[in-house]
């Protein structure tokens, strides 16, 4: 089914706005602002900030390397390779390697210009700022996931009840009718719910913990205990007086 998500809408709108702003500022290579905006729009606010900062810093380092190598050696394709040989390990060492692709575009701009000038460096810096700035503005809005988290909670509670009642019926009446499908369902639900809850934490700058995330972690530990109990329960072949106690 064809579906357009909110992140797709933000990406399309962000790229468009970045290019429009860059054009209004009469920047060279204005389309690059749209590329930078696309790369900086992430699934959470925190990831967007980190991605934006990493790309901005990487681009500044790339401009510094490119300026030195092109100015003091030559404008030649081999020099681009030499720049990347030094630049990429630098970004990896600084843990900002997310910015390699964006920075490579900036390096190509400087190479294509054929001359390193102050106005060109200012142009590239503003391009990066526009792309990053628009992406950050776009990522200020994140839809609430509370309804989804509550739905996960209710589904997990229902499955826990079904699992425990299945165990009870087996112990009391040696009833084998429970098919155990809730075991697989609950494992999947817990993984999905924890992932969504963690993303919710990432969308709040001043919140390091989340009640939903702790709740699902608690249920996960309880579920692990239930999984350890199940083989022990099924090893009881008949209904005995201890079954009721269990």
C-alpha positions as CSV (number, residue, x, y, z in Angstrom):
1,X,0.0,0.0,0.0
2,X,1.4,3.4,-1.0
3,X,1.9,5.5,2.1
4,X,3.6,8.9,2.8
5,X,4.9,9.2,6.3
6,X,5.6,12.4,8.3
7,X,9.4,12.0,7.9
8,X,9.0,11.8,4.1
9,X,6.9,15.0,4.2
10,X,9.5,16.8,6.4
11,X,12.3,15.7,4.1
12,X,10.6,16.9,1.0
13,X,9.6,20.2,2.6
14,X,13.0,20.7,4.2
15,X,14.9,20.1,1.0
16,X,12.6,22.5,-0.9
17,X,13.0,25.3,1.8
18,X,16.7,24.9,2.0
19,X,17.1,25.3,-1.8
20,X,14.7,28.3,-1.8
21,X,16.7,30.0,1.0
22,X,20.0,29.3,-0.7
23,X,18.7,30.7,-4.0
24,X,17.4,33.8,-2.2
25,X,20.8,34.4,-0.7
26,X,22.4,34.0,-4.2
27,X,24.6,31.2,-3.1
28,X,26.6,29.2,-5.6
29,X,25.7,25.5,-5.8
30,X,22.5,26.3,-4.0
31,X,21.1,22.8,-4.6
32,X,23.6,21.4,-2.2
33,X,21.7,23.0,0.7
34,X,18.8,20.6,-0.2
35,X,21.1,17.6,-0.1
36,X,22.5,18.6,3.3
37,X,18.9,19.1,4.7
38,X,17.9,15.7,3.5
39,X,20.9,14.0,5.2
40,X,20.4,15.8,8.5
41,X,16.7,15.0,8.9
42,X,16.7,12.0,11.2
43,X,14.1,9.8,13.0
44,X,14.6,11.6,16.4
45,X,15.5,15.1,17.5
46,X,18.7,14.0,19.3
47,X,19.9,12.1,16.2
48,X,19.1,15.1,14.1
49,X,21.2,17.4,16.3
50,X,24.1,14.9,16.4
51,X,24.0,14.4,12.6
52,X,23.8,18.1,11.9
53,X,26.7,18.9,14.2
54,X,28.8,16.0,12.8
55,X,28.2,17.1,9.3
56,X,28.9,20.8,10.0
57,X,32.2,20.0,11.7
58,X,33.2,17.5,9.0
59,X,32.5,20.0,6.3
60,X,34.7,22.7,8.0
61,X,37.5,20.2,8.3
62,X,37.1,19.2,4.6
63,X,37.2,22.8,3.6
64,X,40.4,23.3,5.6
65,X,42.1,20.2,4.0
66,X,40.9,21.1,0.5
67,X,42.0,24.7,0.8
68,X,45.5,23.7,1.8
69,X,46.0,20.9,-0.7
70,X,44.5,22.7,-3.7
71,X,46.2,26.0,-3.0
72,X,49.7,24.6,-2.2
73,X,49.8,21.6,-4.5
74,X,47.4,21.6,-7.4
75,X,43.8,21.3,-8.6
76,X,44.0,17.7,-9.9
77,X,41.9,14.6,-9.4
78,X,44.8,12.8,-7.7
79,X,44.8,15.6,-5.1
80,X,41.1,14.8,-4.3
81,X,42.1,11.2,-3.6
82,X,44.9,12.4,-1.4
83,X,42.5,14.7,0.5
84,X,40.1,11.8,1.1
85,X,42.9,9.5,2.2
86,X,43.6,12.0,5.1
87,X,40.1,13.4,5.6
88,X,38.2,10.1,6.1
89,X,40.5,8.7,8.8
90,X,40.3,12.1,10.5
91,X,36.4,12.0,10.7
92,X,36.6,8.4,11.9
93,X,39.0,9.3,14.6
94,X,36.7,12.2,15.7
95,X,33.6,10.0,15.4
96,X,32.0,12.3,12.8
97,X,32.2,10.0,9.9
98,X,28.5,10.7,9.2
99,X,29.7,13.8,7.5
100,X,31.9,12.1,4.9
101,X,29.3,12.2,2.1
102,X,28.3,15.9,2.7
103,X,31.9,16.9,3.0
104,X,32.8,15.2,-0.3
105,X,30.2,17.4,-2.0
106,X,31.9,20.5,-0.6
107,X,35.3,19.2,-1.7
108,X,34.0,18.8,-5.2
109,X,32.6,22.4,-5.2
110,X,36.1,23.7,-4.3
111,X,37.7,21.6,-6.9
112,X,35.2,22.7,-9.6
113,X,35.8,26.4,-8.7
114,X,39.4,26.1,-9.7
115,X,40.5,28.7,-7.1
116,X,40.2,29.0,-3.4
117,X,38.9,32.4,-2.4
118,X,37.5,33.8,0.8
119,X,34.1,34.4,-0.8
120,X,33.9,30.8,-1.9
121,X,34.6,29.5,1.6
122,X,32.0,31.8,3.0
123,X,29.6,30.6,0.3
124,X,30.1,26.9,1.3
125,X,29.8,27.7,5.0
126,X,26.5,29.4,4.5
127,X,25.3,26.5,2.3
128,X,26.0,24.1,5.2
129,X,24.4,26.4,7.7
130,X,21.2,26.7,5.6
131,X,20.9,22.9,5.1
132,X,21.6,22.1,8.7
133,X,19.4,24.9,10.0
134,X,16.4,23.9,7.9
135,X,16.8,20.3,9.0
136,X,16.8,21.2,12.6
137,X,13.7,23.3,12.2
138,X,11.9,20.5,10.4
139,X,12.8,18.1,13.2
140,X,11.3,20.3,15.9
141,X,8.0,18.6,15.2
142,X,7.8,14.9,16.2
143,X,4.3,13.3,16.4
144,X,3.3,11.9,19.8
145,X,3.6,8.1,20.1
146,X,1.7,7.8,23.4
147,X,-1.3,6.2,21.8
148,X,0.9,3.5,20.1
149,X,2.8,2.9,23.4
150,X,-0.5,2.5,25.3
151,X,-1.7,0.0,22.6
152,X,1.5,-2.0,23.0
153,X,1.0,-2.0,26.7
154,X,-2.5,-3.3,26.5
155,X,-1.6,-6.0,24.0
156,X,1.3,-7.2,26.2
157,X,-1.0,-7.3,29.3
158,X,-3.6,-9.3,27.4
159,X,-1.0,-11.8,26.2
160,X,0.5,-12.1,29.7
161,X,-3.0,-12.9,31.0
162,X,-3.5,-15.5,28.2
163,X,-0.1,-17.2,28.9
164,X,-0.6,-17.4,32.7
165,X,-4.2,-18.7,32.2
166,X,-2.9,-21.3,29.8
167,X,-0.4,-22.5,32.5
168,X,-3.1,-22.5,35.1
169,X,-5.5,-24.6,33.0
170,X,-2.7,-27.1,32.3
171,X,-1.7,-27.4,35.9
172,X,-5.3,-27.7,37.3
173,X,-6.9,-29.8,34.6
174,X,-4.1,-31.1,32.4
175,X,-5.7,-29.0,29.6
176,X,-3.6,-29.0,26.4
177,X,-5.8,-26.7,24.3
178,X,-3.6,-23.6,24.6
179,X,-1.5,-23.3,21.5
180,X,1.1,-20.9,22.9
181,X,0.9,-18.4,20.1
182,X,1.1,-15.6,22.6
183,X,4.7,-16.5,23.4
184,X,5.9,-15.5,20.0
185,X,3.6,-12.5,19.8
186,X,4.7,-11.2,23.1
187,X,8.4,-11.4,22.2
188,X,7.8,-9.4,19.0
189,X,5.6,-6.9,20.8
190,X,8.2,-6.3,23.5
191,X,10.9,-5.7,20.9
192,X,8.8,-3.2,18.9
193,X,7.5,-1.4,22.1
194,X,11.0,-1.0,23.5
195,X,12.3,0.4,20.2
196,X,9.4,2.9,20.0
197,X,9.8,3.9,23.7
198,X,13.5,4.5,23.2
199,X,12.8,6.7,20.2
200,X,10.4,8.7,22.3
201,X,13.2,9.3,24.8
202,X,15.4,10.5,22.0
203,X,12.8,13.1,21.0
204,X,13.0,14.8,24.4
205,X,16.2,16.7,25.1
206,X,15.7,17.1,28.8
207,X,14.4,13.6,29.5
208,X,16.9,10.8,29.9
209,X,14.4,8.2,31.1
210,X,11.0,7.2,30.1
211,X,8.3,5.5,32.1
212,X,7.1,3.4,29.1
213,X,10.6,2.2,28.3
214,X,11.2,1.1,32.0
215,X,7.8,-0.6,31.9
216,X,8.6,-2.6,28.8
217,X,12.0,-3.5,30.2
218,X,10.3,-4.7,33.4
219,X,7.8,-6.8,31.3
220,X,10.7,-8.2,29.3
221,X,12.4,-9.5,32.4
222,X,9.1,-11.0,33.6
223,X,8.6,-12.6,30.2
224,X,12.1,-14.2,30.4
225,X,11.1,-15.8,33.8
226,X,7.9,-17.1,32.2
227,X,9.9,-18.6,29.4
228,X,12.1,-20.4,31.9
229,X,9.0,-21.7,33.8
230,X,7.2,-23.1,30.8
231,X,9.5,-26.1,30.2
232,X,9.3,-27.0,33.9
233,X,5.5,-26.8,33.9
234,X,5.2,-29.1,30.9
235,X,7.4,-31.6,32.6
236,X,4.6,-32.3,35.1
237,X,2.8,-35.1,33.3
238,X,-0.3,-35.4,35.5
239,X,-2.4,-33.4,37.8
240,X,-1.0,-33.8,41.3
241,X,-1.9,-32.0,44.5
242,X,1.1,-29.8,44.2
243,X,-0.2,-28.5,40.8
244,X,-2.8,-26.4,42.6
245,X,-0.1,-24.9,44.8
246,X,2.0,-24.0,41.8
